[in-house]
Amino acid sequence: MLNDNRQQYVIQSNDPKGDEGFGKFLGAIIVFVMFLGVVQVAYNSVMAWCRDTMAWLNDTATYLAGFWPF
């Protein structure tokens, strides 16, 4: 038979609002890091576009300069 006088433990947090605040803080940090990742991807895309545009302009100018009689 089971003993009905078993000890039961209840684990209770001392400061539930502190735990909730920590969770919100951790969530804010995760969102901020994701935002920084999006900014990094956007920056890399813009810089690659600028480099490619400059290379295209250089190639175009070189091609057009080939028509000038020197």
MODELLER restraints for C-alpha pairs under 7 A, 6 or more apart:
rsr = mdl.restraints
at = mdl.atoms
